[in-house]
Amino acid sequence: MAFLDTSADKLQQLKRIEHIIKSGKVGQEALLNFLVNRCIIQQQNVKVLDGLIFEFLYFNSIDEIKKRLNSYFSVGLIDLTSSLKFNYQPLQDLLIRHDFQQADKLTQFYLCSLANLDKKDKRNWLYFTDICTLPSEDLYILDKLWRIYSRDKFGFSIQRKIWLSNNCNWEKFWLHIGWNKSGVPLRYPSEFIWSINAPDGHLPLFNQLRGVQVIAALFNHSIWFDDEFV
């Protein structure tokens, strides 16, 4: 599996993995062994490549290989440590299954809970002043879960990267991530795309109708200035 390079182009990785999956049991077993070696034996940091392999094995492998995949990774690829504020396993489960609509709802719930809104005034939306209260470690994990199980297409850091690449122009940003059509915000939930085929940065959602202050504050959270994201 030397040709599966973690630094290779994502499209190339997809094509290679798809080709190996279609080759049958031997290829699928080799992919599983590669994943086990990286994530369990060597305990390397989970990369997008690992998420790609996991996804293709989860959805496309033969029953025998899928059973072994589930035995090795019964809760998924991401280690959710006890130091986090909440148990994010339900979100990991939804993202593994690509149930992106429910994952989006749960993500918004977690964000509000992290800001203690459930204890303060029962709001189910964020003010920009709430963003600075979000713990960096939890925000990092929420983002990583979305990235790993979406082929690096979805997540806050992905959205931020797109926003920066458009010179922080909100109209260009909305268009790029597919939240606007002909200058009009999409209607929730029917007009959004709840699949892996959505544009990069399409998920998770934020309410545009409440303005840009909240998402701007999120994009300026201190976590994104760590070396991993700079």
C-alpha positions as CSV (number, residue, x, y, z in Angstrom):
1,M,0.0,0.0,0.0
2,A,3.0,2.3,-0.5
3,F,1.2,4.0,-3.3
4,L,-1.5,5.3,-0.8
5,D,0.3,8.5,0.2
6,T,-1.4,10.6,2.9
7,S,0.0,13.7,1.1
8,A,-1.3,12.7,-2.3
9,D,-4.0,14.6,-4.2
10,K,-7.5,13.7,-2.8
11,L,-8.9,12.8,-6.2
12,Q,-6.0,10.5,-6.9
13,Q,-6.6,8.8,-3.5
14,L,-10.3,8.3,-4.2
15,K,-9.6,6.7,-7.6
16,R,-7.0,4.4,-6.2
17,I,-9.1,3.3,-3.2
18,E,-12.1,2.8,-5.4
19,H,-10.0,0.6,-7.8
20,I,-8.7,-1.5,-4.9
21,I,-12.2,-1.9,-3.4
22,K,-13.5,-3.2,-6.7
23,S,-10.7,-5.7,-7.0
24,G,-12.5,-7.8,-4.3
25,K,-11.6,-9.5,-1.0
26,V,-7.8,-9.4,-1.4
27,G,-7.7,-5.6,-2.1
28,Q,-10.3,-4.8,0.6
29,E,-8.3,-6.9,3.1
30,A,-5.1,-5.0,2.2
31,L,-6.9,-1.7,2.7
32,L,-8.2,-2.8,6.1
33,N,-4.7,-3.9,7.2
34,F,-3.3,-0.6,6.1
35,L,-5.9,1.2,8.2
36,V,-5.3,-1.0,11.2
37,N,-1.6,-0.6,11.0
38,R,-1.8,3.2,10.8
39,C,-4.5,3.9,13.3
40,I,-4.2,1.1,15.8
41,I,-0.7,-0.3,15.7
42,Q,1.2,2.8,14.9
43,Q,-1.4,5.1,16.5
44,Q,-0.8,7.8,13.9
45,N,-3.0,10.9,13.8
46,V,-6.1,10.2,11.8
47,K,-5.8,11.7,8.3
48,V,-8.3,12.3,5.5
49,L,-6.9,9.2,3.7
50,D,-7.9,7.1,6.7
51,G,-11.4,8.5,6.5
52,L,-11.6,7.7,2.7
53,I,-10.5,4.1,3.3
54,F,-12.9,3.7,6.2
55,E,-15.8,5.1,4.1
56,F,-15.2,2.9,1.1
57,L,-14.8,-0.2,3.3
58,Y,-17.9,0.7,5.4
59,F,-20.2,1.2,2.4
60,N,-18.7,-1.0,-0.3
61,S,-16.8,-4.0,1.2
62,I,-17.9,-7.6,1.4
63,D,-19.6,-8.7,4.6
64,E,-16.6,-10.5,6.0
65,I,-14.4,-7.4,5.7
66,K,-17.1,-5.0,7.0
67,K,-17.5,-7.2,10.1
68,R,-13.7,-7.0,10.7
69,L,-13.8,-3.3,10.1
70,N,-16.5,-2.9,12.8
71,S,-14.6,-5.1,15.2
72,Y,-11.4,-3.0,14.9
73,F,-13.2,0.4,14.8
74,S,-16.4,-0.2,16.8
75,V,-16.8,3.5,17.6
76,G,-15.2,4.9,14.5
77,L,-11.7,6.4,13.7
78,I,-11.7,9.3,16.1
79,D,-10.7,8.9,19.8
80,L,-13.1,10.9,21.8
81,T,-11.2,11.6,25.0
82,S,-12.8,12.2,28.4
83,S,-11.4,15.7,28.6
84,L,-14.0,16.9,26.2
85,K,-17.1,18.7,27.5
86,F,-19.5,16.3,25.9
87,N,-19.7,12.8,24.4
88,Y,-19.6,13.3,20.7
89,Q,-20.0,9.7,19.8
90,P,-23.6,10.2,18.6
91,L,-22.2,12.7,16.1
92,Q,-19.5,10.4,15.0
93,D,-22.1,7.6,14.4
94,L,-24.2,9.9,12.2
95,L,-21.2,11.1,10.2
96,I,-20.0,7.6,9.6
97,R,-23.4,6.8,8.1
98,H,-23.4,10.0,6.1
99,D,-26.6,11.1,7.8
100,F,-25.5,14.7,7.3
101,Q,-28.8,16.4,8.1
102,Q,-29.1,14.9,11.5
103,A,-25.4,15.5,12.1
104,D,-25.9,19.1,11.3
105,K,-28.8,19.4,13.8
106,L,-26.7,17.7,16.5
107,T,-23.7,19.9,15.8
108,Q,-25.8,23.0,16.3
109,F,-27.1,21.5,19.6
110,Y,-23.5,20.9,20.7
111,L,-22.4,24.4,19.9
112,C,-25.3,25.9,21.9
113,S,-24.6,23.6,24.8
114,L,-20.9,24.4,24.8
115,A,-21.9,28.1,25.1
116,N,-24.1,27.1,28.1
117,L,-27.3,28.4,26.4
118,D,-29.2,25.4,27.7
119,K,-28.5,26.7,31.2
120,K,-28.8,30.5,30.6
121,D,-31.7,31.5,28.4
122,K,-32.8,28.4,26.4
123,R,-31.8,30.0,23.1
124,N,-31.2,27.5,20.3
125,W,-29.0,29.8,18.3
126,L,-25.7,31.6,18.9
127,Y,-24.8,35.2,19.3
128,F,-21.4,36.3,18.1
129,T,-20.5,37.0,21.8
130,D,-21.0,33.3,22.5
131,I,-18.3,32.1,20.2
132,C,-15.3,33.1,22.3
133,T,-16.7,30.8,25.1
134,L,-16.5,27.7,22.9
135,P,-13.6,25.5,24.1
136,S,-10.9,25.0,21.5
137,E,-10.5,21.3,22.1
138,D,-14.2,20.6,21.5
139,L,-14.4,22.9,18.5
140,Y,-11.4,21.1,17.1
141,I,-13.0,17.7,17.5
142,L,-16.3,18.8,16.0
143,D,-14.4,20.1,13.0
144,K,-12.3,17.0,12.7
145,L,-15.3,14.6,12.8
146,W,-16.9,16.5,9.9
147,R,-13.6,16.6,7.9
148,I,-12.6,13.0,8.4
149,Y,-16.0,11.5,7.4
150,S,-16.7,13.9,4.5
151,R,-13.5,13.5,2.4
152,D,-12.3,16.8,3.8
153,K,-15.2,18.6,2.2
154,F,-17.2,19.7,5.3
155,G,-16.3,21.4,8.5
156,F,-15.7,24.8,10.0
157,S,-12.0,25.0,9.0
158,I,-12.9,24.0,5.4
159,Q,-15.5,26.8,5.4
160,R,-13.0,29.3,6.8
161,K,-10.4,28.3,4.2
162,I,-12.9,29.0,1.4
163,W,-13.9,32.3,3.0
164,L,-10.3,33.4,3.2
165,S,-9.7,32.3,-0.4
166,N,-12.5,34.6,-1.5
167,N,-10.9,37.6,0.4
168,C,-13.5,37.3,3.1
169,N,-16.2,38.4,0.6
170,W,-19.4,37.0,2.0
171,E,-21.4,37.0,-1.2
172,K,-18.7,35.0,-3.0
173,F,-18.4,32.7,0.0
174,W,-22.2,31.9,0.0
175,L,-22.0,31.2,-3.7
176,H,-18.9,29.0,-3.4
177,I,-20.4,26.8,-0.7
178,G,-23.8,26.7,-2.3
179,W,-25.9,28.5,0.3
180,N,-27.3,31.0,-2.1
181,K,-28.9,30.6,-5.5
182,S,-29.2,33.7,-7.7
183,G,-28.4,35.9,-4.7
184,V,-31.2,34.3,-2.6
185,P,-30.5,32.2,0.5
186,L,-31.6,28.6,0.2
187,R,-34.7,27.4,2.1
188,Y,-34.0,25.1,5.0
189,P,-34.0,22.2,4.8
190,S,-35.4,21.3,1.4
191,E,-33.0,23.2,-0.8
192,F,-29.8,22.2,1.0
193,I,-27.8,19.2,-0.2
194,W,-27.5,16.5,2.5
195,S,-25.1,14.2,0.7
196,I,-21.4,13.8,0.1
197,N,-22.0,15.4,-3.4
198,A,-22.6,18.8,-1.9
199,P,-20.1,21.6,-2.7
200,D,-17.1,21.9,-0.5
201,G,-17.9,23.8,2.7
202,H,-21.7,23.3,2.3
203,L,-22.0,21.8,5.8
204,P,-22.4,22.4,8.7
205,L,-24.9,25.2,8.4
206,F,-25.3,28.6,9.9
207,N,-28.3,30.9,9.6
208,Q,-27.4,33.6,7.1
209,L,-30.6,35.5,7.9
210,R,-29.2,36.4,11.3
211,G,-26.3,38.1,9.6
212,V,-22.6,37.3,9.4
213,Q,-21.4,38.2,12.9
214,V,-21.7,34.7,14.3
215,I,-19.9,32.9,11.5
216,A,-17.3,35.7,11.3
217,A,-16.6,35.3,15.0
218,L,-16.3,31.5,14.5
219,F,-13.8,32.0,11.7
220,N,-11.7,34.2,14.0
221,H,-11.8,31.8,16.9
222,S,-8.3,31.2,18.4
223,I,-8.3,27.5,17.4
224,W,-7.8,28.3,13.7
225,F,-4.6,30.1,14.4
226,D,-2.9,26.9,15.6
227,D,-0.1,25.6,13.3
228,E,-2.3,22.8,11.9
229,F,-4.7,25.4,10.3
230,V,-2.4,28.2,9.4
